[in-house]
Amino acid sequence: MAGGKAYLIPYGFYIRALFYNKSLFQQAGIASPPATMDDFMEDSKKITALGGGKTGYCLRGSKGGFGGWFMSMAAMNGTGDYFDDKGNSTFNQPGAIKGVQFLVDLYKNGYAPKDAVNWGFNEIVAGFYSGSCAMLDQDPDALIAIAQRMDAKDFAVAPMPVGPSGKAYPTIGYAGWAMFAASQHKEEAWKLIAFLSNNKSNLEWAKFVGVIPTHKGAEQDPHFNTEQYKGWFTELNDPRYVLTPVPVHLEELGYFYDVLSVQTAQEALLGKKTPEDVANQWAKYLTDAQQKWLAKQKQ
């Protein structure tokens, strides 16, 4: 804490990219991972057509699944901004509604497992390494469990598919090191933080916990210079991919992510609400929260 503000030093980034099962892609006659949202839908269709319970996409329909909905909406809408310059949510703009419709259509077409409406992190990761579904959007921490159960030649990681604007909006978050202002061991704490934050230590820590390192040039390390990490480093270096954080300044965000968005997205998948109804509900909730926050800034 300094000057009334809390600080931390990031130790790594959680960035969404697209895991894909190379073996299933080959069986379906698909030569490369989907570059666009249209490709994503078509590839999901072809893989599902293989039969035997195989589907295209490991949809995360339960808790923690909003990232997938957001990336679909942002890609189809051509912006990763949660709000316009007046503080109104973009989530009910026509392109964003198309993004909600995209995942609803994919699910209703059977291109994701039927029970994926209730899937969380463990289920989607298991669905991918078991071969139930051929594509998974996830952060690097999922790679640990997947790499233990799949041969490296059978899967890789690509950047997220771009929308009609030619851009994609992968989500990004981070974790890091901090020291309490009330610490009685500031000198020792700082020495530890400094050690963990240097280039060499950061590389090793990132490998251990499953994050993208904070230092430039990490893709030159043999551990990261593989097909399994290529998608993340492409997203970091190619302007077509706009890494997008969440509006953590909103007090209401936790309820939105863990409750409201989950319940209403499931209703959309099950045909109980239209994508437009869901988008409008999300937009109203977030607009109210943002307007409340903006009003506080003027006090």
KOLVO-819368 format. One record per residue (C-alpha): residue number from 1; residue in three letters; x, y, z. Coordinates in pm, 1 decimal. Example, Ala and Ser with C-alpha at 12.3 -4.5 7.8 and 13.67 -1.06 7.14 Angstrom:
BEGIN
i:1&aa:Ala&x:1230.0&y:-450.0&z:780.0 $
i:2&aa:Ser&x:1367.0&y:-106.0&z:714.0 $
***
This chain:
BEGIN
i:1&aa:Met&x:0.0&y:0.0&z:0.0 $
i:2&aa:Ala&x:141.1&y:339.3&z:-101.5 $
i:3&aa:Gly&x:-41.4&y:668.5&z:-125.6 $
i:4&aa:Gly&x:-367.5&y:500.0&z:-35.9 $
i:5&aa:Lys&x:-341.5&y:253.7&z:-325.5 $
i:6&aa:Ala&x:-261.0&y:-116.0&z:-326.8 $
i:7&aa:Tyr&x:8.8&y:-243.8&z:-561.0 $
i:8&aa:Leu&x:146.8&y:-580.1&z:-665.2 $
i:9&aa:Ile&x:411.2&y:-707.1&z:-904.7 $
i:10&aa:Pro&x:257.1&y:-952.2&z:-1154.5 $
i:11&aa:Tyr&x:423.2&y:-1292.1&z:-1173.2 $
i:12&aa:Gly&x:231.9&y:-1414.7&z:-1476.4 $
i:13&aa:Phe&x:-66.2&y:-1375.1&z:-1703.3 $
i:14&aa:Tyr&x:-377.8&y:-1583.6&z:-1753.3 $
i:15&aa:Ile&x:-472.9&y:-1542.6&z:-2118.4 $
i:16&aa:Arg&x:-736.8&y:-1734.5&z:-2310.4 $
i:17&aa:Ala&x:-632.0&y:-1920.4&z:-2623.1 $
i:18&aa:Leu&x:-772.1&y:-2214.9&z:-2817.9 $
i:19&aa:Phe&x:-663.7&y:-2571.4&z:-2740.7 $
i:20&aa:Tyr&x:-739.0&y:-2805.6&z:-3029.6 $
i:21&aa:Asn&x:-712.5&y:-3181.5&z:-3069.8 $
i:22&aa:Lys&x:-490.7&y:-3238.5&z:-3374.0 $
i:23&aa:Ser&x:-589.1&y:-3603.7&z:-3402.6 $
i:24&aa:Leu&x:-962.0&y:-3527.8&z:-3418.3 $
i:25&aa:Phe&x:-899.0&y:-3245.0&z:-3663.9 $
i:26&aa:Gln&x:-711.1&y:-3483.8&z:-3890.5 $
i:27&aa:Gln&x:-986.9&y:-3744.2&z:-3867.6 $
i:28&aa:Ala&x:-1238.7&y:-3478.5&z:-3971.3 $
i:29&aa:Gly&x:-1020.3&y:-3368.5&z:-4264.7 $
i:30&aa:Ile&x:-940.4&y:-3028.3&z:-4114.0 $
i:31&aa:Ala&x:-589.5&y:-2906.9&z:-4190.6 $
i:32&aa:Ser&x:-551.6&y:-2623.0&z:-3940.2 $
i:33&aa:Pro&x:-719.7&y:-2467.7&z:-3634.7 $
i:34&aa:Pro&x:-1005.7&y:-2221.6&z:-3696.8 $
i:35&aa:Ala&x:-887.1&y:-1872.0&z:-3787.5 $
i:36&aa:Thr&x:-1234.1&y:-1714.1&z:-3783.6 $
i:37&aa:Met&x:-1561.2&y:-1757.0&z:-3597.6 $
i:38&aa:Asp&x:-1715.1&y:-1902.6&z:-3914.6 $
i:39&aa:Asp&x:-1431.9&y:-2156.6&z:-3926.7 $
i:40&aa:Phe&x:-1494.7&y:-2236.1&z:-3562.3 $
i:41&aa:Met&x:-1858.0&y:-2323.0&z:-3626.2 $
i:42&aa:Glu&x:-1779.7&y:-2522.4&z:-3941.5 $
i:43&aa:Asp&x:-1498.3&y:-2716.2&z:-3774.1 $
i:44&aa:Ser&x:-1726.9&y:-2795.5&z:-3480.5 $
i:45&aa:Lys&x:-1981.9&y:-2930.2&z:-3727.0 $
i:46&aa:Lys&x:-1728.4&y:-3151.0&z:-3907.8 $
i:47&aa:Ile&x:-1586.5&y:-3296.9&z:-3587.2 $
i:48&aa:Thr&x:-1932.2&y:-3369.1&z:-3446.3 $
i:49&aa:Ala&x:-2012.7&y:-3548.9&z:-3772.4 $
i:50&aa:Leu&x:-1744.0&y:-3806.8&z:-3683.2 $
i:51&aa:Gly&x:-1996.0&y:-3955.0&z:-3441.8 $
i:52&aa:Gly&x:-1908.9&y:-4173.8&z:-3149.6 $
i:53&aa:Gly&x:-1992.3&y:-3900.8&z:-2901.1 $
i:54&aa:Lys&x:-1729.4&y:-3662.3&z:-3040.2 $
i:55&aa:Thr&x:-1820.3&y:-3293.3&z:-3050.4 $
i:56&aa:Gly&x:-1649.0&y:-2972.9&z:-3153.0 $
i:57&aa:Tyr&x:-1636.5&y:-2749.1&z:-2848.5 $
i:58&aa:Cys&x:-1596.2&y:-2793.1&z:-2472.3 $
i:59&aa:Leu&x:-1857.4&y:-2533.7&z:-2377.0 $
i:60&aa:Arg&x:-1838.4&y:-2406.6&z:-2019.0 $
i:61&aa:Gly&x:-2204.4&y:-2361.4&z:-1937.3 $
i:62&aa:Ser&x:-2175.0&y:-2332.9&z:-1560.0 $
i:63&aa:Lys&x:-1973.5&y:-2123.3&z:-1313.9 $
i:64&aa:Gly&x:-1678.4&y:-1940.1&z:-1463.8 $
i:65&aa:Gly&x:-1812.9&y:-1967.3&z:-1816.3 $
i:66&aa:Phe&x:-1871.3&y:-1601.2&z:-1888.3 $
i:67&aa:Gly&x:-1528.4&y:-1560.0&z:-2048.7 $
i:68&aa:Gly&x:-1640.4&y:-1774.7&z:-2341.5 $
i:69&aa:Trp&x:-1960.4&y:-1574.0&z:-2384.2 $
i:70&aa:Phe&x:-1768.5&y:-1247.4&z:-2364.8 $
i:71&aa:Met&x:-1513.9&y:-1349.9&z:-2628.9 $
i:72&aa:Ser&x:-1790.1&y:-1462.3&z:-2864.4 $
i:73&aa:Met&x:-1979.8&y:-1135.0&z:-2815.9 $
i:74&aa:Ala&x:-1669.0&y:-919.3&z:-2850.6 $
i:75&aa:Ala&x:-1547.7&y:-1101.0&z:-3162.6 $
i:76&aa:Met&x:-1884.9&y:-1068.8&z:-3334.3 $
i:77&aa:Asn&x:-1928.9&y:-707.4&z:-3218.3 $
i:78&aa:Gly&x:-1578.1&y:-593.2&z:-3310.2 $
i:79&aa:Thr&x:-1496.5&y:-443.4&z:-2969.8 $
i:80&aa:Gly&x:-1377.1&y:-565.8&z:-2633.5 $
i:81&aa:Asp&x:-1503.9&y:-257.5&z:-2452.6 $
i:82&aa:Tyr&x:-1757.5&y:-340.4&z:-2185.6 $
i:83&aa:Phe&x:-1898.2&y:13.9&z:-2203.4 $
i:84&aa:Asp&x:-1932.8&y:298.9&z:-2450.8 $
i:85&aa:Asp&x:-1805.5&y:649.9&z:-2372.3 $
i:86&aa:Lys&x:-2128.9&y:728.3&z:-2186.8 $
i:87&aa:Gly&x:-2099.9&y:431.1&z:-1953.8 $
i:88&aa:Asn&x:-2360.0&y:216.1&z:-2126.6 $
i:89&aa:Ser&x:-2289.3&y:-155.3&z:-2168.2 $
i:90&aa:Thr&x:-2210.4&y:-275.9&z:-2519.5 $
i:91&aa:Phe&x:-2357.1&y:-618.2&z:-2446.4 $
i:92&aa:Asn&x:-2691.1&y:-552.9&z:-2616.4 $
i:93&aa:Gln&x:-2543.9&y:-402.5&z:-2931.3 $
i:94&aa:Pro&x:-2640.6&y:-600.8&z:-3244.8 $
i:95&aa:Gly&x:-2299.6&y:-761.5&z:-3285.1 $
i:96&aa:Ala&x:-2287.7&y:-869.9&z:-2921.8 $
i:97&aa:Ile&x:-2631.6&y:-1030.4&z:-2950.3 $
i:98&aa:Lys&x:-2498.1&y:-1222.6&z:-3251.6 $
i:99&aa:Gly&x:-2218.7&y:-1348.1&z:-3028.2 $
i:100&aa:Val&x:-2466.6&y:-1486.0&z:-2776.5 $
i:101&aa:Gln&x:-2666.9&y:-1638.5&z:-3061.8 $
i:102&aa:Phe&x:-2348.2&y:-1798.7&z:-3196.8 $
i:103&aa:Leu&x:-2289.6&y:-2010.4&z:-2885.2 $
i:104&aa:Val&x:-2658.9&y:-2088.9&z:-2844.2 $
i:105&aa:Asp&x:-2670.2&y:-2213.5&z:-3204.7 $
i:106&aa:Leu&x:-2354.0&y:-2416.0&z:-3157.2 $
i:107&aa:Tyr&x:-2501.7&y:-2587.5&z:-2852.5 $
i:108&aa:Lys&x:-2845.0&y:-2644.9&z:-3005.0 $
i:109&aa:Asn&x:-2682.8&y:-2793.8&z:-3315.5 $
i:110&aa:Gly&x:-2517.4&y:-3055.1&z:-3093.7 $
i:111&aa:Tyr&x:-2164.3&y:-2928.4&z:-3158.7 $
i:112&aa:Ala&x:-2095.7&y:-2926.8&z:-2782.7 $
i:113&aa:Pro&x:-2178.3&y:-3205.4&z:-2535.9 $
i:114&aa:Lys&x:-2538.7&y:-3193.0&z:-2417.5 $
i:115&aa:Asp&x:-2438.6&y:-3190.6&z:-2051.2 $
i:116&aa:Ala&x:-2193.2&y:-2903.8&z:-2112.2 $
i:117&aa:Val&x:-2471.0&y:-2671.2&z:-1997.0 $
i:118&aa:Asn&x:-2358.7&y:-2771.2&z:-1645.4 $
i:119&aa:Trp&x:-1983.4&y:-2792.1&z:-1707.7 $
i:120&aa:Gly&x:-1725.2&y:-2597.0&z:-1509.2 $
i:121&aa:Phe&x:-1345.1&y:-2588.3&z:-1531.7 $
i:122&aa:Asn&x:-1278.8&y:-2951.1&z:-1436.2 $
i:123&aa:Glu&x:-1540.0&y:-3084.4&z:-1676.1 $
i:124&aa:Ile&x:-1426.0&y:-2888.5&z:-1981.6 $
i:125&aa:Val&x:-1061.1&y:-2978.9&z:-1925.6 $
i:126&aa:Ala&x:-1151.6&y:-3346.2&z:-1880.4 $
i:127&aa:Gly&x:-1378.5&y:-3325.1&z:-2184.2 $
i:128&aa:Phe&x:-1083.0&y:-3208.5&z:-2389.0 $
i:129&aa:Tyr&x:-816.7&y:-3456.8&z:-2278.4 $
i:130&aa:Ser&x:-1064.9&y:-3745.3&z:-2295.6 $
i:131&aa:Gly&x:-1146.3&y:-3657.4&z:-2656.7 $
i:132&aa:Ser&x:-1514.5&y:-3580.2&z:-2596.7 $
i:133&aa:Cys&x:-1470.2&y:-3238.4&z:-2755.4 $
i:134&aa:Ala&x:-1198.9&y:-3115.6&z:-2987.4 $
i:135&aa:Met&x:-1166.8&y:-2748.5&z:-2888.6 $
i:136&aa:Leu&x:-1130.1&y:-2570.5&z:-2557.5 $
i:137&aa:Asp&x:-1071.3&y:-2204.6&z:-2473.6 $
i:138&aa:Gln&x:-863.7&y:-2183.9&z:-2158.6 $
i:139&aa:Asp&x:-572.5&y:-2023.3&z:-1977.2 $
i:140&aa:Pro&x:-223.8&y:-2179.0&z:-1958.1 $
i:141&aa:Asp&x:-295.6&y:-2342.3&z:-1620.8 $
i:142&aa:Ala&x:-517.7&y:-2595.0&z:-1799.2 $
i:143&aa:Leu&x:-210.9&y:-2709.6&z:-1992.4 $
i:144&aa:Ile&x:-68.2&y:-2879.5&z:-1683.6 $
i:145&aa:Ala&x:-346.6&y:-3137.8&z:-1654.6 $
i:146&aa:Ile&x:-381.8&y:-3176.8&z:-2030.6 $
i:147&aa:Ala&x:-9.4&y:-3233.1&z:-2090.6 $
i:148&aa:Gln&x:-11.3&y:-3508.4&z:-1827.0 $
i:149&aa:Arg&x:-280.1&y:-3699.0&z:-2017.1 $
i:150&aa:Met&x:-220.8&y:-3622.8&z:-2385.5 $
i:151&aa:Asp&x:82.8&y:-3671.6&z:-2604.2 $
i:152&aa:Ala&x:224.8&y:-3339.8&z:-2726.6 $
i:153&aa:Lys&x:183.9&y:-3452.7&z:-3087.8 $
i:154&aa:Asp&x:-193.0&y:-3485.1&z:-3041.1 $
i:155&aa:Phe&x:-281.2&y:-3128.1&z:-2943.7 $
i:156&aa:Ala&x:-169.9&y:-2767.7&z:-2979.3 $
i:157&aa:Val&x:-282.7&y:-2417.4&z:-2882.2 $
i:158&aa:Ala&x:-387.9&y:-2155.1&z:-3136.9 $
i:159&aa:Pro&x:-503.4&y:-1793.7&z:-3099.5 $
i:160&aa:Met&x:-874.4&y:-1731.9&z:-3052.5 $
i:161&aa:Pro&x:-1073.4&y:-1706.8&z:-3379.4 $
i:162&aa:Val&x:-1133.5&y:-1355.5&z:-3510.6 $
i:163&aa:Gly&x:-1475.9&y:-1209.9&z:-3583.9 $
i:164&aa:Pro&x:-1605.4&y:-1013.4&z:-3885.1 $
i:165&aa:Ser&x:-1387.7&y:-714.2&z:-3791.7 $
i:166&aa:Gly&x:-1073.9&y:-927.0&z:-3824.6 $
i:167&aa:Lys&x:-1004.3&y:-907.5&z:-3451.0 $
i:168&aa:Ala&x:-1044.7&y:-1128.9&z:-3147.5 $
i:169&aa:Tyr&x:-1057.2&y:-1025.9&z:-2782.4 $
i:170&aa:Pro&x:-898.3&y:-1290.5&z:-2559.3 $
i:171&aa:Thr&x:-948.0&y:-1228.9&z:-2189.3 $
i:172&aa:Ile&x:-644.5&y:-1153.4&z:-1972.1 $
i:173&aa:Gly&x:-586.7&y:-1153.9&z:-1598.5 $
i:174&aa:Tyr&x:-286.2&y:-1179.1&z:-1371.5 $
i:175&aa:Ala&x:-164.5&y:-1276.1&z:-1026.9 $
i:176&aa:Gly&x:136.6&y:-1142.6&z:-843.9 $
i:177&aa:Trp&x:340.4&y:-1067.2&z:-535.9 $
i:178&aa:Ala&x:263.9&y:-800.6&z:-274.4 $
i:179&aa:Met&x:384.4&y:-695.3&z:68.6 $
i:180&aa:Phe&x:157.7&y:-570.5&z:345.5 $
i:181&aa:Ala&x:224.9&y:-218.6&z:473.5 $
i:182&aa:Ala&x:199.0&y:-358.3&z:826.1 $
i:183&aa:Ser&x:461.4&y:-626.3&z:761.8 $
i:184&aa:Gln&x:726.5&y:-653.4&z:1032.4 $
i:185&aa:His&x:969.8&y:-807.9&z:782.5 $
i:186&aa:Lys&x:964.9&y:-568.1&z:489.4 $
i:187&aa:Glu&x:1331.8&y:-612.8&z:401.0 $
i:188&aa:Glu&x:1307.3&y:-991.3&z:390.5 $
i:189&aa:Ala&x:976.3&y:-977.2&z:204.0 $
i:190&aa:Trp&x:1119.4&y:-745.5&z:-58.7 $
i:191&aa:Lys&x:1424.6&y:-968.8&z:-108.5 $
i:192&aa:Leu&x:1193.6&y:-1263.6&z:-172.2 $
i:193&aa:Ile&x:974.1&y:-1065.2&z:-413.3 $
i:194&aa:Ala&x:1280.7&y:-937.8&z:-598.3 $
i:195&aa:Phe&x:1420.0&y:-1290.4&z:-628.2 $
i:196&aa:Leu&x:1092.7&y:-1438.2&z:-753.0 $
i:197&aa:Ser&x:1048.8&y:-1152.4&z:-1000.0 $
i:198&aa:Asn&x:1383.0&y:-1175.6&z:-1178.9 $
i:199&aa:Asn&x:1380.9&y:-1322.0&z:-1528.4 $
i:200&aa:Lys&x:1516.2&y:-1666.8&z:-1443.6 $
i:201&aa:Ser&x:1298.2&y:-1721.0&z:-1137.3 $
i:202&aa:Asn&x:990.0&y:-1588.5&z:-1312.8 $
i:203&aa:Leu&x:1038.1&y:-1835.7&z:-1597.3 $
i:204&aa:Glu&x:1059.4&y:-2129.1&z:-1357.4 $
i:205&aa:Trp&x:762.1&y:-2012.2&z:-1151.0 $
i:206&aa:Ala&x:551.7&y:-1968.4&z:-1465.9 $
i:207&aa:Lys&x:630.1&y:-2323.9&z:-1574.4 $
i:208&aa:Phe&x:529.5&y:-2454.4&z:-1231.9 $
i:209&aa:Val&x:194.2&y:-2275.8&z:-1187.0 $
i:210&aa:Gly&x:82.2&y:-2247.4&z:-1550.5 $
i:211&aa:Val&x:99.5&y:-1880.8&z:-1649.4 $
i:212&aa:Ile&x:261.5&y:-1677.5&z:-1925.9 $
i:213&aa:Pro&x:581.4&y:-1516.6&z:-1787.6 $
i:214&aa:Thr&x:600.1&y:-1141.8&z:-1738.1 $
i:215&aa:His&x:940.2&y:-1095.9&z:-1905.0 $
i:216&aa:Lys&x:985.4&y:-1043.5&z:-2278.2 $
i:217&aa:Gly&x:1155.5&y:-1317.4&z:-2473.9 $
i:218&aa:Ala&x:1001.8&y:-1604.9&z:-2278.0 $
i:219&aa:Glu&x:900.8&y:-1771.0&z:-2605.2 $
i:220&aa:Gln&x:1271.0&y:-1839.8&z:-2668.4 $
i:221&aa:Asp&x:1286.0&y:-2071.9&z:-2368.2 $
i:222&aa:Pro&x:1256.6&y:-2436.7&z:-2483.2 $
i:223&aa:His&x:963.3&y:-2495.4&z:-2247.4 $
i:224&aa:Phe&x:758.4&y:-2219.2&z:-2409.7 $
i:225&aa:Asn&x:887.9&y:-2251.4&z:-2766.2 $
i:226&aa:Thr&x:640.6&y:-2525.1&z:-2858.3 $
i:227&aa:Glu&x:310.6&y:-2573.0&z:-3039.5 $
i:228&aa:Gln&x:145.2&y:-2596.1&z:-2700.8 $
i:229&aa:Tyr&x:230.4&y:-2232.2&z:-2621.0 $
i:230&aa:Lys&x:232.4&y:-2082.3&z:-2969.9 $
i:231&aa:Gly&x:-123.6&y:-1947.8&z:-2952.1 $
i:232&aa:Trp&x:-58.4&y:-1735.3&z:-2645.4 $
i:233&aa:Phe&x:254.7&y:-1573.9&z:-2782.0 $
i:234&aa:Thr&x:78.7&y:-1504.8&z:-3112.7 $
i:235&aa:Glu&x:-193.8&y:-1322.6&z:-2920.7 $
i:236&aa:Leu&x:69.0&y:-1121.9&z:-2734.5 $
i:237&aa:Asn&x:247.2&y:-1008.2&z:-3049.5 $
i:238&aa:Asp&x:-18.0&y:-981.8&z:-3323.5 $
i:239&aa:Pro&x:-241.6&y:-669.5&z:-3331.3 $
i:240&aa:Arg&x:-538.6&y:-876.5&z:-3448.0 $
i:241&aa:Tyr&x:-567.5&y:-1005.2&z:-3091.7 $
i:242&aa:Val&x:-668.8&y:-744.4&z:-2834.1 $
i:243&aa:Leu&x:-610.5&y:-877.0&z:-2483.1 $
i:244&aa:Thr&x:-902.9&y:-761.9&z:-2272.8 $
i:245&aa:Pro&x:-924.4&y:-728.2&z:-1891.8 $
i:246&aa:Val&x:-1249.0&y:-733.4&z:-1696.2 $
i:247&aa:Pro&x:-1388.7&y:-422.3&z:-1520.9 $
i:248&aa:Val&x:-1275.1&y:-521.9&z:-1173.1 $
i:249&aa:His&x:-1363.9&y:-178.3&z:-1037.8 $
i:250&aa:Leu&x:-1730.9&y:-280.5&z:-1026.0 $
i:251&aa:Glu&x:-1848.2&y:-413.0&z:-689.1 $
i:252&aa:Glu&x:-2130.4&y:-597.1&z:-863.4 $
i:253&aa:Leu&x:-1901.4&y:-792.5&z:-1096.6 $
i:254&aa:Gly&x:-1869.2&y:-1100.6&z:-875.2 $
i:255&aa:Tyr&x:-2244.2&y:-1158.8&z:-863.2 $
i:256&aa:Phe&x:-2268.3&y:-1100.4&z:-1236.4 $
i:257&aa:Tyr&x:-1994.5&y:-1350.3&z:-1319.3 $
i:258&aa:Asp&x:-2083.8&y:-1624.1&z:-1068.9 $
i:259&aa:Val&x:-2463.1&y:-1604.7&z:-1054.3 $
i:260&aa:Leu&x:-2651.6&y:-1385.8&z:-1299.7 $
i:261&aa:Ser&x:-2456.7&y:-1466.0&z:-1615.8 $
i:262&aa:Val&x:-2450.6&y:-1838.0&z:-1535.5 $
i:263&aa:Gln&x:-2824.2&y:-1871.4&z:-1472.7 $
i:264&aa:Thr&x:-2930.2&y:-1664.0&z:-1771.9 $
i:265&aa:Ala&x:-2677.8&y:-1821.0&z:-2012.3 $
i:266&aa:Gln&x:-2808.3&y:-2164.6&z:-1915.4 $
i:267&aa:Glu&x:-3162.9&y:-2042.9&z:-1981.7 $
i:268&aa:Ala&x:-3053.3&y:-1929.0&z:-2327.8 $
i:269&aa:Leu&x:-2885.9&y:-2262.1&z:-2403.0 $
i:270&aa:Leu&x:-3199.5&y:-2448.1&z:-2296.5 $
i:271&aa:Gly&x:-3427.1&y:-2225.7&z:-2502.6 $
i:272&aa:Lys&x:-3599.2&y:-2062.7&z:-2204.9 $
i:273&aa:Lys&x:-3475.7&y:-1713.7&z:-2299.3 $
i:274&aa:Thr&x:-3377.4&y:-1560.6&z:-2630.9 $
i:275&aa:Pro&x:-3020.8&y:-1439.7&z:-2685.3 $
i:276&aa:Glu&x:-3159.8&y:-1085.5&z:-2715.8 $
i:277&aa:Asp&x:-3338.9&y:-1112.1&z:-2380.4 $
i:278&aa:Val&x:-3020.8&y:-1236.1&z:-2212.4 $
i:279&aa:Ala&x:-2805.0&y:-968.3&z:-2373.2 $
i:280&aa:Asn&x:-3047.6&y:-697.8&z:-2262.9 $
i:281&aa:Gln&x:-3049.6&y:-831.1&z:-1906.9 $
i:282&aa:Trp&x:-2670.6&y:-838.4&z:-1893.8 $
i:283&aa:Ala&x:-2645.2&y:-490.7&z:-2044.1 $
i:284&aa:Lys&x:-2891.1&y:-338.6&z:-1798.0 $
i:285&aa:Tyr&x:-2718.1&y:-491.5&z:-1496.1 $
i:286&aa:Leu&x:-2372.7&y:-378.1&z:-1603.1 $
i:287&aa:Thr&x:-2489.0&y:-33.4&z:-1716.1 $
i:288&aa:Asp&x:-2649.0&y:25.0&z:-1375.9 $
i:289&aa:Ala&x:-2327.9&y:-84.6&z:-1204.0 $
i:290&aa:Gln&x:-2107.9&y:135.5&z:-1423.1 $
i:291&aa:Gln&x:-2331.6&y:439.8&z:-1385.3 $
i:292&aa:Lys&x:-2326.7&y:392.6&z:-1008.6 $
i:293&aa:Trp&x:-1946.7&y:376.9&z:-1013.5 $
i:294&aa:Leu&x:-1917.7&y:683.8&z:-1239.5 $
i:295&aa:Ala&x:-2146.1&y:882.6&z:-1006.5 $
i:296&aa:Lys&x:-1919.5&y:798.8&z:-711.6 $
i:297&aa:Gln&x:-1617.1&y:932.5&z:-898.3 $
i:298&aa:Lys&x:-1782.4&y:1276.0&z:-915.1 $
i:299&aa:Gln&x:-1841.2&y:1298.4&z:-540.8 $
***
